[in-house]
Amino acid sequence: MKSHWINGVWTPSLGGGKREIINPATLEVVDTVAEGTPEDAQAAVAAAEHAFHHWRKLPGLEKALLMHEIARQLRDDVSELSRLLTLEGGKPRIENMDEVEWCAACFDYYAEVGRNSYGNSVPPTAENQINFTIKEPLGVVGCIVPFNYPLLLLCWKIAPALAAGNTVVIKPSELTPLATLRACEKAFNCLPAGVLNVVLGTGAGVGEHIVEHPKVACVAFTGSTAVGTDIAVRCARQLKRVNLELGGIDPFIVFEDADLDVAAHGVAWARFLNAGQVCTSAKRIYVVKSVAEAFLEKFLEYTNSLVVGNGMDPKTDIGPLISQRALDKVQSQVERTIAGGAKLLAGGKRLDVGPGYFWAPTVLSEVKTGLVSVSEELFGPVASILAVEDAEEAINLAAASDYGLGANIYTRNMGYAFRAMNEIKAGTFWINDPLTDNDAAPFGGMRKSGMGRELGEEGLDAFRETKHVHLDYLPSRKSYWFPNVRRAHEIPVEGQ
């Protein structure tokens, strides 16, 4: 049975509980892990707090060497890490190989950015003075990670947090902890004891106690808007920092001038990637009417060619959903959308390609604003197509949302592109290249899709606070000090 990683060693749970990790494609037990308790969370935070006092002072070059070593070890272990990611999460193995590489690249990036970013020099207000800022780590950072990208969304938090000089306590999803534990064994073990800790368990059993712990200075969370809101409220009571990447109901616009052969494939990628279990996937697909019929024909043909199956099979394009609960929810959302007037063009059913939680890639047309599939976050391979009159209606509808995680468009008209960019609230706005990320550019949401940023220097600043240093290198008495009577002549005389 796999246990917690606390203070640099495998640590049995103080409660003695256990959980089976199920392969969502085969429903077989992959492994058994410890079920954490509040006491386990307490031990992890204590280890991180103790390690912080040394780690924060470690020179940037030494931190960079360790982070480059993590990147190297992740790449060396890509075969086993990708296998575990596929077994526990279902995503096709080739995509999990990509995920491991993205994790390694993130550590390489922050290894160098952390060495180069510490503060700024600012102009002084008087002679004989120097003013500058230094950016200091926050302390212990609690990282709560979802099931859909277990390593990537973890590394987007811990790489900048560590580079900034913080220590971390991680709670992986209770559904997908195995690759994280493997990374502790093969990559993160080069870090000093206590710098990185992993506690297994549920949100109620472990996550809440990490959030509430007074020694946790910051919580970085990726997940639903409802849970993120609760975390924000809990952290506000202690005035601790939060970084929240939450849900999205992202728009995708196909304008009339788009290359439809490219757009049909790109929209499918943006909606069906990881069986639609992606925060930034395209939940609302607006297509201008003049090209809607041609687009749908190409989109349906491509969708029907996609292979659903076990992610360990190299021919698989789309794997299973993560759980029976997830499958039931997607089925309910599709049924309610159809009951509301949408037309089913493809899919819309469970697939018997194995014992797991498989759902056919689904295409819905004649979807109206307000129907379930475009008003709730639908975590499944379901494409909702909304035909619109023109570019103006497409942009207006895409912008009409309480969420703002990402947005995509296909167009060769830069007027359309920049108008849409300015009108649509989104943390990331993709033009003609859906869902492509960049370690050097910030990622995060607006409105109900979250607060704070991951990646880029903004991601580093999410785990630092700025201190202003004012230095007078020729100390002297100042003319404006007490007693004020010495400056009485400066006070205006009444009536003059």
FIBANU-923221 format. One record per residue (C-alpha): x, y, z; residue number from 1. Coordinates in steps of 0.05 Angstrom, whole numbers, plus 5000, padded with zeros to 4 digits. Example, Ala and Ser with C-alpha at 12.3 -4.5 7.8 and 13.67 -1.06 7.14 Angstrom:
<nodes>
NODE    x    y    z resi
NODE 5246 4910 5156    1
NODE 5273 4979 5143    2
</nodes>
This chain:
<nodes>
NODE    x    y    z resi
NODE 5000 5000 5000    1
NODE 5026 5069 4981    2
NODE 5033 5119 5038    3
NODE 5044 5193 5047    4
NODE 5110 5228 5030    5
NODE 5126 5271 5091    6
NODE 5193 5301 5110    7
NODE 5229 5263 5055    8
NODE 5205 5192 5075    9
NODE 5146 5147 5063   10
NODE 5100 5156 5123   11
NODE 5042 5110 5141   12
NODE 4975 5143 5155   13
NODE 4961 5158 5228   14
NODE 4890 5135 5217   15
NODE 4905 5070 5182   16
NODE 4852 5077 5128   17
NODE 4862 5058 5055   18
NODE 4832 5071 4986   19
NODE 4834 5030 4922   20
NODE 4854 5067 4859   21
NODE 4810 5042 4801   22
NODE 4829 5042 4727   23
NODE 4769 5078 4694   24
NODE 4778 5038 4630   25
NODE 4780 4968 4659   26
NODE 4752 4979 4730   27
NODE 4810 4939 4756   28
NODE 4847 4959 4820   29
NODE 4913 4991 4801   30
NODE 4939 5000 4871   31
NODE 4919 5016 4943   32
NODE 4938 5080 4979   33
NODE 4933 5107 5049   34
NODE 4872 5149 5067   35
NODE 4896 5211 5102   36
NODE 4872 5244 5166   37
NODE 4876 5314 5196   38
NODE 4935 5288 5237   39
NODE 4972 5269 5173   40
NODE 4959 5339 5145   41
NODE 4985 5368 5210   42
NODE 5049 5328 5205   43
NODE 5061 5349 5133   44
NODE 5051 5423 5149   45
NODE 5098 5418 5209   46
NODE 5152 5386 5164   47
NODE 5143 5440 5111   48
NODE 5145 5496 5162   49
NODE 5210 5469 5192   50
NODE 5242 5461 5123   51
NODE 5221 5531 5101   52
NODE 5272 5566 5145   53
NODE 5329 5533 5107   54
NODE 5298 5530 5038   55
NODE 5281 5604 5035   56
NODE 5355 5621 5046   57
NODE 5383 5572 4995   58
NODE 5418 5611 4939   59
NODE 5381 5616 4874   60
NODE 5435 5578 4837   61
NODE 5428 5519 4884   62
NODE 5353 5518 4877   63
NODE 5360 5521 4802   64
NODE 5406 5461 4801   65
NODE 5356 5420 4841   66
NODE 5298 5441 4797   67
NODE 5337 5423 4733   68
NODE 5351 5356 4765   69
NODE 5276 5346 4777   70
NODE 5264 5361 4704   71
NODE 5317 5311 4683   72
NODE 5289 5256 4727   73
NODE 5218 5268 4703   74
NODE 5241 5259 4631   75
NODE 5281 5197 4649   76
NODE 5219 5166 4681   77
NODE 5169 5185 4627   78
NODE 5154 5112 4610   79
NODE 5130 5093 4680   80
NODE 5098 5161 4696   81
NODE 5057 5160 4632   82
NODE 5036 5089 4645   83
NODE 5012 5106 4715   84
NODE 4976 5169 4691   85
NODE 4939 5127 4639   86
NODE 4921 5071 4687   87
NODE 4894 5117 4741   88
NODE 4863 5172 4698   89
NODE 4846 5140 4631   90
NODE 4877 5192 4585   91
NODE 4913 5163 4524   92
NODE 4985 5147 4540   93
NODE 5014 5190 4485   94
NODE 4979 5250 4516   95
NODE 5007 5231 4584   96
NODE 5077 5228 4555   97
NODE 5065 5299 4532   98
NODE 5042 5317 4602   99
NODE 5106 5292 4633  100
NODE 5148 5332 4584  101
NODE 5107 5395 4599  102
NODE 5121 5384 4673  103
NODE 5195 5378 4661  104
NODE 5195 5441 4617  105
NODE 5159 5479 4673  106
NODE 5213 5461 4723  107
NODE 5268 5481 4674  108
NODE 5233 5547 4662  109
NODE 5225 5566 4735  110
NODE 5296 5542 4751  111
NODE 5321 5600 4709  112
NODE 5267 5651 4723  113
NODE 5277 5641 4797  114
NODE 5350 5659 4790  115
NODE 5334 5722 4751  116
NODE 5276 5751 4789  117
NODE 5283 5779 4859  118
NODE 5261 5852 4858  119
NODE 5272 5920 4827  120
NODE 5311 5984 4838  121
NODE 5266 6047 4840  122
NODE 5285 6121 4837  123
NODE 5294 6152 4907  124
NODE 5257 6214 4931  125
NODE 5320 6250 4954  126
NODE 5395 6249 4946  127
NODE 5438 6201 4987  128
NODE 5383 6149 4984  129
NODE 5373 6082 4950  130
NODE 5305 6049 4942  131
NODE 5293 5978 4919  132
NODE 5245 5920 4928  133
NODE 5257 5848 4945  134
NODE 5206 5793 4934  135
NODE 5201 5744 4992  136
NODE 5169 5675 4996  137
NODE 5103 5668 5033  138
NODE 5119 5606 5073  139
NODE 5082 5539 5069  140
NODE 5038 5533 5007  141
NODE 4981 5483 5005  142
NODE 4970 5455 4935  143
NODE 4905 5419 4920  144
NODE 4904 5386 4852  145
NODE 4848 5355 4809  146
NODE 4845 5288 4773  147
NODE 4847 5310 4700  148
NODE 4920 5332 4695  149
NODE 4949 5305 4760  150
NODE 5022 5322 4747  151
NODE 5017 5382 4702  152
NODE 4970 5422 4746  153
NODE 5013 5402 4805  154
NODE 5078 5426 4772  155
NODE 5046 5491 4751  156
NODE 5039 5505 4826  157
NODE 5099 5474 4859  158
NODE 5153 5496 4808  159
NODE 5141 5571 4818  160
NODE 5126 5561 4892  161
NODE 5193 5526 4903  162
NODE 5231 5574 4859  163
NODE 5203 5632 4901  164
NODE 5230 5598 4964  165
NODE 5167 5568 4992  166
NODE 5156 5497 5016  167
NODE 5095 5457 4996  168
NODE 5043 5409 5021  169
NODE 5006 5373 4965  170
NODE 4939 5339 4965  171
NODE 4930 5302 4899  172
NODE 4861 5280 4876  173
NODE 4839 5219 4915  174
NODE 4825 5188 4846  175
NODE 4893 5198 4815  176
NODE 4951 5201 4866  177
NODE 4997 5147 4837  178
NODE 5038 5187 4788  179
NODE 5049 5241 4841  180
NODE 5076 5188 4889  181
NODE 5120 5160 4834  182
NODE 5148 5230 4822  183
NODE 5164 5235 4896  184
NODE 5204 5171 4891  185
NODE 5240 5186 4826  186
NODE 5244 5262 4818  187
NODE 5224 5303 4879  188
NODE 5268 5262 4925  189
NODE 5328 5306 4908  190
NODE 5297 5362 4948  191
NODE 5316 5371 5022  192
NODE 5271 5335 5071  193
NODE 5206 5372 5084  194
NODE 5209 5419 5025  195
NODE 5157 5378 4987  196
NODE 5105 5336 5023  197
NODE 5046 5295 4997  198
NODE 4985 5277 5039  199
NODE 4934 5229 5008  200
NODE 4860 5233 5020  201
NODE 4796 5270 5007  202
NODE 4779 5343 5011  203
NODE 4739 5333 5075  204
NODE 4792 5287 5106  205
NODE 4854 5326 5087  206
NODE 4842 5385 5041  207
NODE 4800 5426 5089  208
NODE 4853 5418 5143  209
NODE 4908 5442 5097  210
NODE 4865 5503 5078  211
NODE 4849 5519 5151  212
NODE 4918 5507 5180  213
NODE 4945 5573 5209  214
NODE 5015 5557 5186  215
NODE 4994 5550 5113  216
NODE 5007 5619 5083  217
NODE 4977 5607 5014  218
NODE 4929 5557 4982  219
NODE 4935 5541 4907  220
NODE 4874 5504 4882  221
NODE 4848 5478 4815  222
NODE 4777 5453 4813  223
NODE 4705 5473 4813  224
NODE 4679 5543 4824  225
NODE 4637 5520 4883  226
NODE 4695 5489 4920  227
NODE 4742 5547 4902  228
NODE 4692 5597 4930  229
NODE 4690 5558 4995  230
NODE 4766 5557 4998  231
NODE 4768 5632 4985  232
NODE 4720 5645 5043  233
NODE 4760 5601 5090  234
NODE 4825 5635 5071  235
NODE 4795 5704 5077  236
NODE 4780 5691 5151  237
NODE 4856 5685 5162  238
NODE 4875 5736 5108  239
NODE 4918 5684 5074  240
NODE 4936 5685 5000  241
NODE 4895 5644 4950  242
NODE 4908 5625 4878  243
NODE 4846 5595 4846  244
NODE 4839 5564 4777  245
NODE 4766 5546 4773  246
NODE 4713 5523 4724  247
NODE 4699 5549 4655  248
NODE 4645 5548 4602  249
NODE 4692 5572 4548  250
NODE 4669 5597 4480  251
NODE 4698 5579 4413  252
NODE 4679 5622 4352  253
NODE 4685 5598 4280  254
NODE 4678 5660 4236  255
NODE 4656 5656 4164  256
NODE 4726 5666 4137  257
NODE 4757 5608 4175  258
NODE 4791 5550 4141  259
NODE 4738 5498 4157  260
NODE 4783 5438 4147  261
NODE 4829 5465 4201  262
NODE 4772 5491 4244  263
NODE 4735 5425 4245  264
NODE 4796 5389 4271  265
NODE 4816 5445 4319  266
NODE 4748 5450 4351  267
NODE 4746 5374 4360  268
NODE 4813 5377 4395  269
NODE 4790 5435 4439  270
NODE 4727 5398 4460  271
NODE 4745 5324 4461  272
NODE 4816 5327 4490  273
NODE 4820 5283 4552  274
NODE 4748 5261 4539  275
NODE 4726 5333 4549  276
NODE 4752 5334 4620  277
NODE 4791 5399 4611  278
NODE 4774 5465 4646  279
NODE 4791 5504 4583  280
NODE 4755 5459 4534  281
NODE 4705 5491 4486  282
NODE 4637 5484 4517  283
NODE 4601 5537 4474  284
NODE 4617 5532 4399  285
NODE 4590 5590 4359  286
NODE 4590 5582 4283  287
NODE 4568 5636 4235  288
NODE 4507 5611 4196  289
NODE 4536 5622 4127  290
NODE 4587 5566 4141  291
NODE 4551 5527 4195  292
NODE 4525 5471 4150  293
NODE 4593 5460 4117  294
NODE 4628 5463 4185  295
NODE 4580 5413 4215  296
NODE 4590 5364 4158  297
NODE 4666 5365 4167  298
NODE 4661 5365 4243  299
NODE 4615 5305 4244  300
NODE 4658 5266 4195  301
NODE 4720 5278 4238  302
NODE 4684 5265 4304  303
NODE 4658 5198 4278  304
NODE 4729 5177 4259  305
NODE 4756 5185 4330  306
NODE 4772 5121 4367  307
NODE 4746 5112 4438  308
NODE 4779 5060 4481  309
NODE 4831 5042 4532  310
NODE 4885 5095 4537  311
NODE 4939 5041 4536  312
NODE 4920 5024 4465  313
NODE 4961 5067 4417  314
NODE 4901 5073 4370  315
NODE 4858 5106 4423  316
NODE 4840 5180 4413  317
NODE 4791 5188 4471  318
NODE 4794 5149 4536  319
NODE 4741 5139 4590  320
NODE 4712 5188 4639  321
NODE 4742 5186 4708  322
NODE 4685 5153 4746  323
NODE 4614 5127 4746  324
NODE 4592 5191 4779  325
NODE 4623 5232 4722  326
NODE 4590 5187 4670  327
NODE 4522 5193 4702  328
NODE 4528 5269 4706  329
NODE 4547 5276 4632  330
NODE 4488 5231 4612  331
NODE 4441 5274 4653  332
NODE 4467 5338 4624  333
NODE 4460 5312 4552  334
NODE 4390 5286 4564  335
NODE 4367 5352 4595  336
NODE 4397 5391 4537  337
NODE 4360 5349 4486  338
NODE 4296 5355 4526  339
NODE 4306 5431 4521  340
NODE 4305 5429 4445  341
NODE 4375 5411 4422  342
NODE 4384 5362 4365  343
NODE 4429 5301 4374  344
NODE 4474 5291 4313  345
NODE 4524 5240 4340  346
NODE 4538 5200 4402  347
NODE 4495 5215 4462  348
NODE 4505 5147 4494  349
NODE 4551 5103 4535  350
NODE 4597 5059 4494  351
NODE 4609 4985 4504  352
NODE 4682 4984 4485  353
NODE 4703 4956 4552  354
NODE 4678 4953 4624  355
NODE 4698 5024 4639  356
NODE 4665 5093 4638  357
NODE 4663 5106 4563  358
NODE 4619 5159 4530  359
NODE 4612 5168 4455  360
NODE 4637 5235 4427  361
NODE 4573 5274 4423  362
NODE 4551 5330 4377  363
NODE 4490 5372 4392  364
NODE 4463 5424 4344  365
NODE 4407 5476 4350  366
NODE 4431 5489 4420  367
NODE 4402 5553 4449  368
NODE 4432 5599 4500  369
NODE 4411 5577 4570  370
NODE 4408 5502 4556  371
NODE 4445 5457 4605  372
NODE 4504 5440 4560  373
NODE 4523 5514 4552  374
NODE 4504 5540 4621  375
NODE 4536 5486 4665  376
NODE 4607 5462 4661  377
NODE 4601 5396 4624  378
NODE 4662 5352 4636  379
NODE 4654 5303 4579  380
NODE 4663 5296 4504  381
NODE 4601 5336 4485  382
NODE 4604 5390 4431  383
NODE 4547 5441 4433  384
NODE 4540 5478 4367  385
NODE 4504 5545 4366  386
NODE 4492 5576 4297  387
NODE 4494 5652 4297  388
NODE 4476 5705 4246  389
NODE 4542 5741 4241  390
NODE 4607 5760 4275  391
NODE 4574 5812 4319  392
NODE 4524 5762 4348  393
NODE 4580 5710 4358  394
NODE 4623 5759 4397  395
NODE 4565 5785 4438  396
NODE 4542 5715 4458  397
NODE 4612 5691 4472  398
NODE 4623 5751 4518  399
NODE 4558 5740 4556  400
NODE 4583 5695 4612  401
NODE 4597 5698 4686  402
NODE 4660 5657 4673  403
NODE 4725 5676 4639  404
NODE 4778 5622 4637  405
NODE 4794 5616 4563  406
NODE 4766 5632 4494  407
NODE 4783 5609 4424  408
NODE 4769 5635 4354  409
NODE 4784 5616 4283  410
NODE 4790 5674 4234  411
NODE 4837 5706 4184  412
NODE 4805 5774 4196  413
NODE 4846 5813 4247  414
NODE 4788 5861 4257  415
NODE 4746 5802 4283  416
NODE 4804 5776 4323  417
NODE 4819 5840 4360  418
NODE 4747 5859 4371  419
NODE 4734 5790 4401  420
NODE 4797 5795 4443  421
NODE 4775 5862 4472  422
NODE 4702 5842 4485  423
NODE 4709 5772 4514  424
NODE 4733 5765 4586  425
NODE 4782 5708 4587  426
NODE 4848 5695 4622  427
NODE 4875 5664 4557  428
NODE 4851 5682 4488  429
NODE 4873 5634 4432  430
NODE 4871 5657 4359  431
NODE 4876 5600 4309  432
NODE 4914 5553 4356  433
NODE 4868 5524 4410  434
NODE 4890 5505 4480  435
NODE 4965 5516 4469  436
NODE 5001 5537 4533  437
NODE 5067 5572 4544  438
NODE 5107 5567 4609  439
NODE 5129 5639 4601  440
NODE 5058 5666 4595  441
NODE 5008 5671 4651  442
NODE 4949 5624 4657  443
NODE 4886 5635 4699  444
NODE 4814 5658 4699  445
NODE 4771 5720 4706  446
NODE 4704 5728 4740  447
NODE 4678 5661 4767  448
NODE 4736 5624 4735  449
NODE 4784 5644 4789  450
NODE 4836 5693 4814  451
NODE 4911 5695 4809  452
NODE 4956 5667 4755  453
NODE 4999 5606 4743  454
NODE 5059 5605 4696  455
NODE 5101 5664 4673  456
NODE 5131 5714 4722  457
NODE 5060 5727 4745  458
NODE 5059 5655 4769  459
NODE 5122 5667 4809  460
NODE 5093 5729 4840  461
NODE 5032 5689 4862  462
NODE 5078 5658 4914  463
NODE 5117 5720 4935  464
NODE 5104 5785 4971  465
NODE 5141 5850 4958  466
NODE 5182 5886 5010  467
NODE 5204 5958 4998  468
NODE 5274 5975 5025  469
NODE 5292 6049 5037  470
NODE 5365 6063 5050  471
NODE 5397 6130 5068  472
NODE 5472 6120 5064  473
NODE 5489 6187 5096  474
NODE 5446 6189 5159  475
NODE 5428 6260 5181  476
NODE 5375 6297 5220  477
NODE 5317 6316 5175  478
NODE 5289 6387 5173  479
NODE 5217 6361 5180  480
NODE 5229 6324 5246  481
NODE 5202 6350 5313  482
NODE 5197 6403 5340  483
NODE 5147 6431 5290  484
NODE 5158 6502 5316  485
NODE 5221 6505 5275  486
NODE 5178 6505 5212  487
NODE 5125 6554 5236  488
NODE 5145 6603 5182  489
NODE 5119 6554 5129  490
NODE 5047 6558 5155  491
NODE 5004 6608 5115  492
NODE 4980 6669 5154  493
NODE 4904 6677 5154  494
NODE 4880 6730 5106  495
NODE 4943 6733 5065  496
</nodes>
